Amino acid sequence: MSKQRVGIVGVGLMGHGIALNLARKGWPLGYLDHPGNQPTDDLDALGATRHPDRTALAGASEVVILCVTGTPQVEDVLLGDGGVLASL
């Protein structure tokens, strides 16, 4: 059985660790390119794909993980202009 394609929004302090563990375990991983991310060279070296926007990330993912700071950010990522839900 193949592993589902996972996308993650929020590769900061906590999200980077989650993403790194997924990539190390061989999950196909994509992440949103964002100025708040931790350095992602290690993720890229493990085959993770950087996506320029939420639409591209959602379109390439079967599962999307959010690791953002609060409710307003969750609502924006999911429902805002170019939100993830519209692209799934």
Phi and psi in radians as a Rosetta constraint file:
Dihedral C 1 N 2 CA 2 C 2 CIRCULARHARMONIC -1.426 0.35
Dihedral N 2 CA 2 C 2 N 3 CIRCULARHARMONIC 2.674 0.35
Dihedral C 2 N 3 CA 3 C 3 CIRCULARHARMONIC -1.425 0.35
Dihedral N 3 CA 3 C 3 N 4 CIRCULARHARMONIC 2.525 0.35
Dihedral C 3 N 4 CA 4 C 4 CIRCULARHARMONIC -1.202 0.35
Dihedral N 4 CA 4 C 4 N 5 CIRCULARHARMONIC 2.649 0.35
Dihedral C 4 N 5 CA 5 C 5 CIRCULARHARMONIC -1.360 0.35
Dihedral N 5 CA 5 C 5 N 6 CIRCULARHARMONIC 2.147 0.35
Dihedral C 5 N 6 CA 6 C 6 CIRCULARHARMONIC -1.895 0.35
Dihedral N 6 CA 6 C 6 N 7 CIRCULARHARMONIC 2.350 0.35
Dihedral C 6 N 7 CA 7 C 7 CIRCULARHARMONIC -2.017 0.35
Dihedral N 7 CA 7 C 7 N 8 CIRCULARHARMONIC 2.554 0.35
Dihedral C 7 N 8 CA 8 C 8 CIRCULARHARMONIC -2.293 0.35
Dihedral N 8 CA 8 C 8 N 9 CIRCULARHARMONIC 2.360 0.35
Dihedral C 8 N 9 CA 9 C 9 CIRCULARHARMONIC -1.961 0.35
Dihedral N 9 CA 9 C 9 N 10 CIRCULARHARMONIC 2.085 0.35
Dihedral C 9 N 10 CA 10 C 10 CIRCULARHARMONIC 1.872 0.35
Dihedral N 10 CA 10 C 10 N 11 CIRCULARHARMONIC 1.281 0.35
Dihedral C 10 N 11 CA 11 C 11 CIRCULARHARMONIC -1.749 0.35
Dihedral N 11 CA 11 C 11 N 12 CIRCULARHARMONIC 0.956 0.35
Dihedral C 11 N 12 CA 12 C 12 CIRCULARHARMONIC -1.601 0.35
Dihedral N 12 CA 12 C 12 N 13 CIRCULARHARMONIC -2.558 0.35
Dihedral C 12 N 13 CA 13 C 13 CIRCULARHARMONIC -1.011 0.35
Dihedral N 13 CA 13 C 13 N 14 CIRCULARHARMONIC -0.883 0.35
Dihedral C 13 N 14 CA 14 C 14 CIRCULARHARMONIC -1.424 0.35
Dihedral N 14 CA 14 C 14 N 15 CIRCULARHARMONIC -0.803 0.35
Dihedral C 14 N 15 CA 15 C 15 CIRCULARHARMONIC -1.093 0.35
Dihedral N 15 CA 15 C 15 N 16 CIRCULARHARMONIC -0.568 0.35
Dihedral C 15 N 16 CA 16 C 16 CIRCULARHARMONIC -1.110 0.35
Dihedral N 16 CA 16 C 16 N 17 CIRCULARHARMONIC -0.725 0.35
Dihedral C 16 N 17 CA 17 C 17 CIRCULARHARMONIC -1.107 0.35
Dihedral N 17 CA 17 C 17 N 18 CIRCULARHARMONIC -0.724 0.35
Dihedral C 17 N 18 CA 18 C 18 CIRCULARHARMONIC -1.076 0.35
Dihedral N 18 CA 18 C 18 N 19 CIRCULARHARMONIC -0.848 0.35
Dihedral C 18 N 19 CA 19 C 19 CIRCULARHARMONIC -1.069 0.35
Dihedral N 19 CA 19 C 19 N 20 CIRCULARHARMONIC -0.746 0.35
Dihedral C 19 N 20 CA 20 C 20 CIRCULARHARMONIC -1.095 0.35
Dihedral N 20 CA 20 C 20 N 21 CIRCULARHARMONIC -0.748 0.35
Dihedral C 20 N 21 CA 21 C 21 CIRCULARHARMONIC -1.116 0.35
Dihedral N 21 CA 21 C 21 N 22 CIRCULARHARMONIC -0.733 0.35
Dihedral C 21 N 22 CA 22 C 22 CIRCULARHARMONIC -1.068 0.35
Dihedral N 22 CA 22 C 22 N 23 CIRCULARHARMONIC -0.829 0.35
Dihedral C 22 N 23 CA 23 C 23 CIRCULARHARMONIC -1.106 0.35
Dihedral N 23 CA 23 C 23 N 24 CIRCULARHARMONIC -0.704 0.35
Dihedral C 23 N 24 CA 24 C 24 CIRCULARHARMONIC -1.129 0.35
Dihedral N 24 CA 24 C 24 N 25 CIRCULARHARMONIC -0.507 0.35
Dihedral C 24 N 25 CA 25 C 25 CIRCULARHARMONIC -1.544 0.35
Dihedral N 25 CA 25 C 25 N 26 CIRCULARHARMONIC 0.081 0.35
Dihedral C 25 N 26 CA 26 C 26 CIRCULARHARMONIC 1.519 0.35
Dihedral N 26 CA 26 C 26 N 27 CIRCULARHARMONIC 0.218 0.35
Dihedral C 26 N 27 CA 27 C 27 CIRCULARHARMONIC -1.297 0.35
Dihedral N 27 CA 27 C 27 N 28 CIRCULARHARMONIC 2.356 0.35
Dihedral C 27 N 28 CA 28 C 28 CIRCULARHARMONIC -1.123 0.35
Dihedral N 28 CA 28 C 28 N 29 CIRCULARHARMONIC 2.057 0.35
Dihedral C 28 N 29 CA 29 C 29 CIRCULARHARMONIC -2.146 0.35
Dihedral N 29 CA 29 C 29 N 30 CIRCULARHARMONIC 2.364 0.35
Dihedral C 29 N 30 CA 30 C 30 CIRCULARHARMONIC -2.180 0.35
Dihedral N 30 CA 30 C 30 N 31 CIRCULARHARMONIC 2.673 0.35
Dihedral C 30 N 31 CA 31 C 31 CIRCULARHARMONIC -2.482 0.35
Dihedral N 31 CA 31 C 31 N 32 CIRCULARHARMONIC 2.679 0.35
Dihedral C 31 N 32 CA 32 C 32 CIRCULARHARMONIC -1.368 0.35
Dihedral N 32 CA 32 C 32 N 33 CIRCULARHARMONIC 2.190 0.35
Dihedral C 32 N 33 CA 33 C 33 CIRCULARHARMONIC -1.267 0.35
Dihedral N 33 CA 33 C 33 N 34 CIRCULARHARMONIC 2.076 0.35
Dihedral C 33 N 34 CA 34 C 34 CIRCULARHARMONIC -2.594 0.35
Dihedral N 34 CA 34 C 34 N 35 CIRCULARHARMONIC 2.496 0.35
Dihedral C 34 N 35 CA 35 C 35 CIRCULARHARMONIC -1.084 0.35
Dihedral N 35 CA 35 C 35 N 36 CIRCULARHARMONIC -0.357 0.35
Dihedral C 35 N 36 CA 36 C 36 CIRCULARHARMONIC -1.459 0.35
Dihedral N 36 CA 36 C 36 N 37 CIRCULARHARMONIC -0.042 0.35
Dihedral C 36 N 37 CA 37 C 37 CIRCULARHARMONIC -1.183 0.35
Dihedral N 37 CA 37 C 37 N 38 CIRCULARHARMONIC 2.638 0.35
Dihedral C 37 N 38 CA 38 C 38 CIRCULARHARMONIC -1.219 0.35
Dihedral N 38 CA 38 C 38 N 39 CIRCULARHARMONIC 2.904 0.35
Dihedral C 38 N 39 CA 39 C 39 CIRCULARHARMONIC -0.969 0.35
Dihedral N 39 CA 39 C 39 N 40 CIRCULARHARMONIC 2.418 0.35
Dihedral C 39 N 40 CA 40 C 40 CIRCULARHARMONIC -2.005 0.35
Dihedral N 40 CA 40 C 40 N 41 CIRCULARHARMONIC 0.243 0.35
Dihedral C 40 N 41 CA 41 C 41 CIRCULARHARMONIC -0.994 0.35
Dihedral N 41 CA 41 C 41 N 42 CIRCULARHARMONIC -0.673 0.35
Dihedral C 41 N 42 CA 42 C 42 CIRCULARHARMONIC -1.153 0.35
Dihedral N 42 CA 42 C 42 N 43 CIRCULARHARMONIC -0.670 0.35
Dihedral C 42 N 43 CA 43 C 43 CIRCULARHARMONIC -1.160 0.35
Dihedral N 43 CA 43 C 43 N 44 CIRCULARHARMONIC -0.770 0.35
Dihedral C 43 N 44 CA 44 C 44 CIRCULARHARMONIC -1.054 0.35
Dihedral N 44 CA 44 C 44 N 45 CIRCULARHARMONIC -0.704 0.35
Dihedral C 44 N 45 CA 45 C 45 CIRCULARHARMONIC -1.132 0.35
Dihedral N 45 CA 45 C 45 N 46 CIRCULARHARMONIC -0.457 0.35
Dihedral C 45 N 46 CA 46 C 46 CIRCULARHARMONIC -1.573 0.35
Dihedral N 46 CA 46 C 46 N 47 CIRCULARHARMONIC 0.093 0.35
Dihedral C 46 N 47 CA 47 C 47 CIRCULARHARMONIC 1.687 0.35
Dihedral N 47 CA 47 C 47 N 48 CIRCULARHARMONIC 0.120 0.35
Dihedral C 47 N 48 CA 48 C 48 CIRCULARHARMONIC -1.152 0.35
Dihedral N 48 CA 48 C 48 N 49 CIRCULARHARMONIC 2.654 0.35
Dihedral C 48 N 49 CA 49 C 49 CIRCULARHARMONIC -1.925 0.35
Dihedral N 49 CA 49 C 49 N 50 CIRCULARHARMONIC 2.244 0.35
Dihedral C 49 N 50 CA 50 C 50 CIRCULARHARMONIC -1.494 0.35
Dihedral N 50 CA 50 C 50 N 51 CIRCULARHARMONIC 2.268 0.35
Dihedral C 50 N 51 CA 51 C 51 CIRCULARHARMONIC -1.994 0.35
Dihedral N 51 CA 51 C 51 N 52 CIRCULARHARMONIC 2.385 0.35
Dihedral C 51 N 52 CA 52 C 52 CIRCULARHARMONIC -1.298 0.35
Dihedral N 52 CA 52 C 52 N 53 CIRCULARHARMONIC -0.368 0.35
Dihedral C 52 N 53 CA 53 C 53 CIRCULARHARMONIC -2.670 0.35
Dihedral N 53 CA 53 C 53 N 54 CIRCULARHARMONIC 2.966 0.35
Dihedral C 53 N 54 CA 54 C 54 CIRCULARHARMONIC -1.141 0.35
Dihedral N 54 CA 54 C 54 N 55 CIRCULARHARMONIC -0.603 0.35
Dihedral C 54 N 55 CA 55 C 55 CIRCULARHARMONIC -1.091 0.35
Dihedral N 55 CA 55 C 55 N 56 CIRCULARHARMONIC -0.817 0.35
Dihedral C 55 N 56 CA 56 C 56 CIRCULARHARMONIC -1.114 0.35
Dihedral N 56 CA 56 C 56 N 57 CIRCULARHARMONIC -0.739 0.35
Dihedral C 56 N 57 CA 57 C 57 CIRCULARHARMONIC -1.084 0.35
Dihedral N 57 CA 57 C 57 N 58 CIRCULARHARMONIC -0.860 0.35
Dihedral C 57 N 58 CA 58 C 58 CIRCULARHARMONIC -1.094 0.35
Dihedral N 58 CA 58 C 58 N 59 CIRCULARHARMONIC -0.694 0.35
Dihedral C 58 N 59 CA 59 C 59 CIRCULARHARMONIC -1.139 0.35
Dihedral N 59 CA 59 C 59 N 60 CIRCULARHARMONIC -0.425 0.35
Dihedral C 59 N 60 CA 60 C 60 CIRCULARHARMONIC -1.730 0.35
Dihedral N 60 CA 60 C 60 N 61 CIRCULARHARMONIC 0.065 0.35
Dihedral C 60 N 61 CA 61 C 61 CIRCULARHARMONIC -2.114 0.35
Dihedral N 61 CA 61 C 61 N 62 CIRCULARHARMONIC 2.578 0.35
Dihedral C 61 N 62 CA 62 C 62 CIRCULARHARMONIC -1.740 0.35
Dihedral N 62 CA 62 C 62 N 63 CIRCULARHARMONIC -0.450 0.35
Dihedral C 62 N 63 CA 63 C 63 CIRCULARHARMONIC -2.289 0.35
Dihedral N 63 CA 63 C 63 N 64 CIRCULARHARMONIC 2.368 0.35
Dihedral C 63 N 64 CA 64 C 64 CIRCULARHARMONIC -2.141 0.35
Dihedral N 64 CA 64 C 64 N 65 CIRCULARHARMONIC 2.197 0.35
Dihedral C 64 N 65 CA 65 C 65 CIRCULARHARMONIC -1.800 0.35
Dihedral N 65 CA 65 C 65 N 66 CIRCULARHARMONIC 2.322 0.35
Dihedral C 65 N 66 CA 66 C 66 CIRCULARHARMONIC -1.874 0.35
Dihedral N 66 CA 66 C 66 N 67 CIRCULARHARMONIC 2.259 0.35
Dihedral C 66 N 67 CA 67 C 67 CIRCULARHARMONIC -2.331 0.35
Dihedral N 67 CA 67 C 67 N 68 CIRCULARHARMONIC 1.257 0.35
Dihedral C 67 N 68 CA 68 C 68 CIRCULARHARMONIC -2.070 0.35
Dihedral N 68 CA 68 C 68 N 69 CIRCULARHARMONIC 3.030 0.35
Dihedral C 68 N 69 CA 69 C 69 CIRCULARHARMONIC -1.365 0.35
Dihedral N 69 CA 69 C 69 N 70 CIRCULARHARMONIC -0.463 0.35
Dihedral C 69 N 70 CA 70 C 70 CIRCULARHARMONIC -2.986 0.35
Dihedral N 70 CA 70 C 70 N 71 CIRCULARHARMONIC -3.084 0.35
Dihedral C 70 N 71 CA 71 C 71 CIRCULARHARMONIC -0.997 0.35
Dihedral N 71 CA 71 C 71 N 72 CIRCULARHARMONIC -0.786 0.35
Dihedral C 71 N 72 CA 72 C 72 CIRCULARHARMONIC -1.046 0.35
Dihedral N 72 CA 72 C 72 N 73 CIRCULARHARMONIC -0.637 0.35
Dihedral C 72 N 73 CA 73 C 73 CIRCULARHARMONIC -1.254 0.35
Dihedral N 73 CA 73 C 73 N 74 CIRCULARHARMONIC -0.683 0.35
Dihedral C 73 N 74 CA 74 C 74 CIRCULARHARMONIC -1.065 0.35
Dihedral N 74 CA 74 C 74 N 75 CIRCULARHARMONIC -0.824 0.35
Dihedral C 74 N 75 CA 75 C 75 CIRCULARHARMONIC -1.070 0.35
Dihedral N 75 CA 75 C 75 N 76 CIRCULARHARMONIC -0.709 0.35
Dihedral C 75 N 76 CA 76 C 76 CIRCULARHARMONIC -1.143 0.35
Dihedral N 76 CA 76 C 76 N 77 CIRCULARHARMONIC -0.804 0.35
Dihedral C 76 N 77 CA 77 C 77 CIRCULARHARMONIC -1.089 0.35
Dihedral N 77 CA 77 C 77 N 78 CIRCULARHARMONIC -0.729 0.35
Dihedral C 77 N 78 CA 78 C 78 CIRCULARHARMONIC -1.435 0.35
Dihedral N 78 CA 78 C 78 N 79 CIRCULARHARMONIC -0.715 0.35
Dihedral C 78 N 79 CA 79 C 79 CIRCULARHARMONIC -1.995 0.35
Dihedral N 79 CA 79 C 79 N 80 CIRCULARHARMONIC -0.265 0.35
Dihedral C 79 N 80 CA 80 C 80 CIRCULARHARMONIC -1.175 0.35
Dihedral N 80 CA 80 C 80 N 81 CIRCULARHARMONIC -3.133 0.35
Dihedral C 80 N 81 CA 81 C 81 CIRCULARHARMONIC -0.967 0.35
Dihedral N 81 CA 81 C 81 N 82 CIRCULARHARMONIC 2.114 0.35
Dihedral C 81 N 82 CA 82 C 82 CIRCULARHARMONIC 1.298 0.35
Dihedral N 82 CA 82 C 82 N 83 CIRCULARHARMONIC 0.428 0.35
Dihedral C 82 N 83 CA 83 C 83 CIRCULARHARMONIC -1.127 0.35
Dihedral N 83 CA 83 C 83 N 84 CIRCULARHARMONIC 2.758 0.35
Dihedral C 83 N 84 CA 84 C 84 CIRCULARHARMONIC -1.063 0.35
Dihedral N 84 CA 84 C 84 N 85 CIRCULARHARMONIC -0.763 0.35
Dihedral C 84 N 85 CA 85 C 85 CIRCULARHARMONIC -1.046 0.35
Dihedral N 85 CA 85 C 85 N 86 CIRCULARHARMONIC -0.633 0.35
Dihedral C 85 N 86 CA 86 C 86 CIRCULARHARMONIC -1.196 0.35
Dihedral N 86 CA 86 C 86 N 87 CIRCULARHARMONIC -0.345 0.35
Dihedral C 86 N 87 CA 87 C 87 CIRCULARHARMONIC -1.772 0.35
Dihedral N 87 CA 87 C 87 N 88 CIRCULARHARMONIC -0.109 0.35
